[in-house]
Amino acid sequence: MPSVLDKQKDECCGGGACVAVCPKKVLIIQPDEYGFIYPVLKLDQCINCGKCLSVCALENEHTGCIPQKAVGAIYKDIVKVKRSASGGVFQAIADQFLEVGGVVVGAAWHFSEDSWIVKHKIAHNTDELQPMLSSKYVQSDTEEIFELTQDYLNRGYKVLFSGTPCQVAQIKAFVRNNSALLYTIDVICHGIPSEQMWIDYTKLVERKEKSKIRAVSFREKDKGWGHSLSFLFEQVNGKTKKVYYPCILSSYDGMFLAGDNYRESCYNCRYASLHRVSDLTISDFWGVDQLPVNMLDRVTSMIDINKGVSCILINTDNGNTLLKVCQDKLLTFETSVDYVKAYNGQLSGAVKSTARHTRYMDIYKNKGYEVLHDVYLSELGIRKIYIYINEKIPRSLKIKIKQCLIRLKGRF
């Protein structure tokens, strides 16, 4: 009988549900030469039961649900919005879920073996929820979370699971016979770099700064809503120092945003479409500042879009329930699914692999991350000056300029 071991690299998302479901525990997850993880046979005792394929996100047919509607939203608690990547919608929904006795599963920062990695964990309270907040552009370790989630469902807990679409597909397949208490949220995912590349990048940053990283934020908001990577370093004198890296000037973040460091399956992702696998889909509301003038005026009279705005696709009745029960925590406004789709290419198809991706990954494999870092920055050339100046202009000023241009255009 076929198994996950028969799959090619572009047919595996590395989620690990296959390892968790194996009745003989003969599969383990191991990284390849690029750091991307794949299942391998630990013991030659496979009984050809096919269970590994039954939970594979890229094996089973994906139909999904066309979103019922779309809304823009921001958490009313502005302090919590600041800690989020965009409008704080995930935290609002998770807070409400915890208040009624449920548990929340999500990708959390985790310090392991002197490195900051991302691991799916379970939160029982708001303190445990904090490491799950904001975006993390690195593959999360999910190997243990499938059986843990199943255990909570078996004990009668309502579980809110959040992750990438392929992770949501795996948890739904894994708990197929016990899913009545499971609620799911996915993100509009671009793709996933490897954990090892992320570790190599952070070690390079620590060497350059001569300090240890004590906290990470891919979406630092001290300089406004957008893409800005920051590290908090612990210095020799015991004090801390925060260092900002404009996204394009960070080799890791820049390659991520350009789609140059993803695993092979991301370039062939069946979940990069409008057919959603989860109850709710959330993301940044890119394009909120491009809304028609009358709509934009109404939105900006309600919320400060400079602080970050989320968009929500409501895909199922369960998703509608999730949003309804936390309505008191959110400021919302209606938009259209088509408008959200227009600003999120991953709702139309997967990112395409390029020659640059192949070249960068070969450099990483053969010469290491530091050489790749230098090659990436050298190829930016004079763009570095433009990027540096652009990063100095506050996002709020950019939005005001865009709004003025939209109004002027409407007059002619």
C-alpha positions in Angstrom: 0.0 0.0 0.0 1.3 3.5 -0.8 2.5 5.7 2.1 3.8 9.2 2.7 7.3 7.9 2.1 6.4 7.6 -1.6 5.7 11.3 -1.9 8.0 13.8 -3.7 9.2 16.9 -1.8 6.7 19.2 -3.5 3.9 16.9 -2.2 4.8 17.2 1.5 4.1 20.2 3.7 6.1 18.8 6.7 3.2 19.1 9.2 3.9 15.8 11.0 0.4 14.5 11.3 1.6 11.3 9.5 4.1 10.8 12.3 1.5 11.3 15.0 -1.1 8.9 13.5 1.3 6.0 12.8 0.2 3.1 15.0 3.7 1.5 15.0 5.5 4.8 15.6 8.0 4.0 12.9 8.0 7.4 11.2 10.1 10.4 12.4 10.6 13.9 11.1 14.1 14.8 9.8 15.4 17.9 8.0 16.9 17.7 4.5 20.0 19.6 3.3 18.0 22.9 3.2 16.5 22.4 6.7 13.0 21.5 5.5 11.5 18.6 7.4 10.1 15.4 5.9 9.0 12.1 7.3 11.4 9.2 7.2 11.3 5.6 8.3 12.9 5.0 11.7 12.3 1.3 11.9 11.5 -1.2 9.1 8.2 -2.2 10.6 5.7 -0.4 8.5 2.4 -2.4 8.3 1.1 -0.6 5.2 -2.0 0.5 7.0 -2.3 3.8 5.0 -3.1 5.9 8.0 -0.3 8.3 7.2 -1.9 9.2 3.9 -5.3 9.6 5.5 -4.1 12.7 7.4 -1.8 14.1 4.7 -2.9 17.6 3.8 -1.6 17.2 0.2 -3.1 13.8 -0.4 -6.7 14.1 0.4 -9.1 16.0 -1.9 -9.6 19.6 -0.8 -12.9 21.3 -1.6 -13.2 23.9 1.1 -15.8 26.5 1.5 -16.3 29.8 -0.5 -16.4 32.6 2.2 -20.0 33.6 3.1 -18.8 37.2 3.6 -15.9 39.4 4.5 -15.4 42.1 7.2 -12.7 44.4 8.4 -12.1 44.6 12.1 -9.9 45.9 14.9 -9.9 44.9 18.6 -11.4 47.7 20.8 -8.5 47.2 23.3 -5.8 49.3 21.6 -3.1 48.1 23.9 -3.7 44.6 22.6 -3.8 45.8 19.0 -0.3 47.1 19.5 0.9 43.6 20.4 -0.8 42.1 17.3 0.4 42.0 13.7 -2.6 43.9 12.3 -6.0 44.5 14.0 -5.8 42.0 16.9 -8.7 39.8 15.7 -7.1 36.5 16.6 -6.6 37.7 20.2 -10.2 39.0 20.5 -11.6 35.7 19.4 -9.1 33.7 21.5 -9.8 35.8 24.6 -13.5 35.2 24.3 -12.9 31.4 23.7 -10.8 31.2 26.9 -13.4 33.1 28.9 -16.0 30.4 28.3 -13.7 27.6 29.3 -12.2 26.5 25.9 -8.5 26.1 25.0 -6.6 27.7 22.2 -4.0 26.0 20.0 -1.6 28.2 18.1 2.0 28.9 16.9 4.0 30.2 19.8 7.5 31.5 20.2 9.6 28.8 22.0 13.1 29.0 23.3 14.9 25.7 22.7 18.6 24.7 22.6 19.7 28.4 22.7 17.5 29.3 19.7 14.1 31.0 19.2 11.8 28.7 17.2 8.1 28.4 16.7 6.0 25.5 18.1 2.3 24.9 18.3 1.2 24.9 21.9 -2.0 24.9 23.9 -3.2 28.0 25.9 -5.5 27.7 28.9 -5.4 31.4 29.9 -4.4 34.8 28.5 -0.8 34.5 29.8 -0.2 31.4 27.8 -1.8 33.0 24.8 0.7 35.9 24.6 3.5 33.9 22.8 0.9 33.0 20.1 0.2 36.6 19.1 1.5 38.3 16.0 3.0 36.8 12.8 5.8 34.3 12.7 7.4 33.6 9.3 9.0 30.2 10.0 7.6 26.7 10.0 6.0 25.7 13.3 6.8 22.4 15.0 3.4 20.7 15.1 4.5 17.1 15.7 3.1 16.8 19.2 0.0 19.0 18.9 -2.2 16.5 17.0 -2.4 14.0 19.9 -2.6 16.7 22.5 -5.6 18.3 20.6 -7.3 15.0 20.3 -6.9 14.4 24.1 -8.6 17.7 24.9 -11.5 17.0 22.5 -11.9 13.6 24.1 -12.2 15.2 27.5 -15.0 17.5 26.2 -13.1 20.7 25.8 -13.9 23.1 23.0 -10.7 23.7 21.1 -9.9 26.7 18.9 -7.1 25.6 16.5 -5.2 28.3 14.5 -2.5 27.8 11.9 -1.8 27.7 8.2 -4.4 26.1 5.9 -2.4 22.9 5.5 -2.1 22.6 9.3 -5.8 23.1 9.7 -6.5 20.4 7.1 -4.3 18.0 9.0 -5.9 18.6 12.4 -9.3 18.2 10.9 -8.3 14.9 9.3 -6.6 13.7 12.5 -9.7 14.3 14.7 -12.2 13.4 12.0 -14.4 11.3 14.3 -14.3 13.9 17.1 -14.6 17.3 15.5 -17.9 18.7 16.9 -16.0 20.7 19.5 -13.2 21.8 17.1 -13.2 25.4 15.8 -10.6 26.5 13.3 -8.9 29.7 12.1 -6.3 29.8 9.3 -4.3 32.7 7.9 -3.8 33.7 4.3 -0.4 32.0 4.0 2.4 33.1 1.6 4.7 30.1 2.2 7.0 28.7 4.9 10.8 28.9 5.2 12.6 26.2 7.2 13.3 26.4 10.9 17.0 25.7 10.3 17.4 28.7 7.9 15.7 30.9 10.6 18.1 29.6 13.3 21.1 30.2 11.0 19.9 33.8 10.4 19.4 34.6 14.1 22.8 33.2 14.9 24.3 35.5 12.3 22.4 38.5 13.8 23.7 37.6 17.3 27.3 37.5 16.0 26.9 40.8 14.3 25.3 42.4 17.4 27.5 40.5 19.8 24.5 40.0 22.0 21.9 37.2 22.7 18.4 37.6 21.3 15.8 37.7 24.1 12.6 38.5 22.0 11.6 38.6 18.4 8.9 40.4 16.4 8.3 40.1 12.7 5.7 42.8 12.8 7.1 45.5 15.1 4.6 48.4 15.5 6.7 50.9 17.2 7.2 52.5 13.7 3.6 51.8 12.6 1.7 49.0 11.0 3.5 47.2 8.2 6.5 44.9 7.9 9.4 45.6 10.3 11.5 43.0 12.0 12.9 43.7 15.5 15.1 41.9 17.9 15.4 42.6 21.7 19.0 41.9 22.7 20.5 41.3 26.1 23.7 43.2 26.5 26.7 42.4 28.7 25.7 45.0 31.3 22.3 43.3 31.7 20.4 46.0 29.9 18.3 45.3 26.8 18.5 46.9 23.4 15.9 46.8 20.6 17.2 46.8 17.0 15.0 47.3 14.0 15.5 45.7 10.6 13.5 47.1 7.7 11.9 44.0 6.1 13.7 44.2 2.7 17.1 45.0 4.4 16.8 41.8 6.4 18.0 38.9 4.2 15.6 36.4 5.8 12.6 38.6 5.9 13.3 40.0 2.4 13.6 36.6 0.9 10.4 35.6 2.6 8.4 38.5 1.3 9.7 37.9 -2.2 8.9 34.1 -2.0 12.5 33.0 -2.4 13.0 30.7 0.6 9.8 28.6 0.9 9.6 24.8 0.9 8.8 23.1 -2.4 5.2 22.3 -1.6 4.4 26.0 -1.0 4.9 26.7 -4.7 2.3 24.1 -5.5 -0.1 24.8 -2.7 -3.7 23.5 -3.2 -4.9 25.7 -0.3 -3.9 29.0 -2.0 -7.4 29.6 -3.3 -10.7 31.1 -2.3 -11.9 27.7 -1.2 -11.1 27.8 2.5 -10.5 24.9 4.8 -11.2 26.7 8.1 -14.2 28.3 9.9 -12.5 31.7 9.7 -9.7 33.1 7.6 -7.8 36.1 9.0 -5.1 38.4 7.6 -4.0 42.0 7.4 -6.5 44.2 5.6 -4.1 45.3 2.9 -5.8 47.9 0.7 -7.9 49.4 3.5 -6.4 52.7 2.7 -7.5 52.3 -1.0 -11.2 51.9 -0.2 -13.6 54.2 -2.1 -13.6 57.7 -0.5 -17.1 57.5 1.1 -16.3 54.1 2.5 -12.9 55.1 3.7 -14.3 58.2 5.5 -16.8 56.0 7.3 -14.1 53.5 8.3 -11.6 56.2 9.5 -14.3 57.8 11.6 -14.6 54.5 13.5 -11.0 53.4 13.8 -7.4 54.5 13.4 -6.2 52.4 10.4 -2.6 53.4 11.2 -2.7 51.0 14.1 -3.4 48.0 11.9 -6.6 46.5 10.6 -7.5 42.9 10.1 -9.8 41.3 7.5 -11.9 38.3 8.2 -13.4 35.8 5.8 -16.3 34.0 7.3 -16.3 30.6 5.7 -18.8 28.5 7.8 -21.6 28.8 10.2 -19.1 28.0 13.0 -17.1 30.9 11.8 -20.1 33.1 12.0 -20.7 32.0 15.6 -17.0 32.6 16.5 -17.3 36.2 15.3 -20.8 36.8 16.7 -19.9 35.8 20.3 -16.9 38.2 20.4 -18.7 41.1 18.6 -18.5 43.3 21.8 -14.7 43.1 21.6 -14.4 44.3 18.0 -15.1 47.3 15.8 -16.2 45.9 12.4 -17.2 47.1 9.0 -18.4 45.1 6.0 -16.3 44.7 2.9 -16.5 42.3 -0.1 -14.7 39.0 -0.6 -13.6 40.2 -4.0 -12.0 43.3 -2.5 -10.0 41.1 0.0 -9.0 38.8 -2.8 -7.7 41.6 -4.9 -5.1 42.5 -2.3 -4.2 38.9 -1.4 -2.7 37.0 -4.3 -2.7 33.8 -2.3 -6.5 33.6 -2.6 -6.0 33.2 -6.4 -3.1 30.8 -6.5 0.2 29.7 -5.0 3.4 31.8 -5.3 5.5 30.7 -8.3 9.0 29.4 -7.8 11.7 31.4 -9.5 15.3 31.0 -10.7 16.3 33.2 -7.8 14.8 30.7 -5.3 16.8 27.9 -6.8 20.0 29.9 -6.8 19.6 31.1 -3.3 18.8 27.7 -1.9 21.9 26.2 -3.7 24.0 28.9 -2.1 22.6 28.2 1.3 23.2 24.4 0.9 26.7 24.7 -0.4 28.2 27.8 1.2 26.0 28.5 4.3 23.7 31.3 5.4 26.3 34.0 5.9 27.3 33.9 2.2 23.6 33.8 1.2 23.1 36.9 3.4 25.9 38.8 1.7 24.7 37.8 -1.8 21.2 38.9 -1.0 22.3 42.4 0.3 24.7 42.9 -2.6 22.0 42.2 -5.1 19.8 45.0 -3.6 22.3 47.5 -5.0 21.1 51.1 -5.0 17.6 49.9 -3.9 19.0 49.9 -0.4 19.0 53.7 -0.4 15.4 53.9 -1.6 14.3 51.3 1.0 16.1 53.1 3.8 14.5 56.4 3.0 11.1 54.8 2.5 11.3 53.2 5.9 11.9 56.6 7.5 8.6 57.9 6.3 5.8 57.1 8.8 3.1 54.8 7.5 0.5 57.3 8.7 1.9 60.0 6.4 1.9 57.6 3.4 -1.7 56.8 4.1 -2.6 60.5 4.2 -0.9 61.1 0.9 -2.7 58.2 -0.7 -6.0 59.4 0.6 -5.4 62.9 -0.8 -4.5 61.5 -4.2 -7.7 59.3 -4.2 -9.8 62.4 -3.4 -8.0 64.5 -6.1 -8.5 61.7 -8.6 -12.2 61.7 -7.8 -12.5 65.3 -8.7 -11.3 64.9 -12.3 
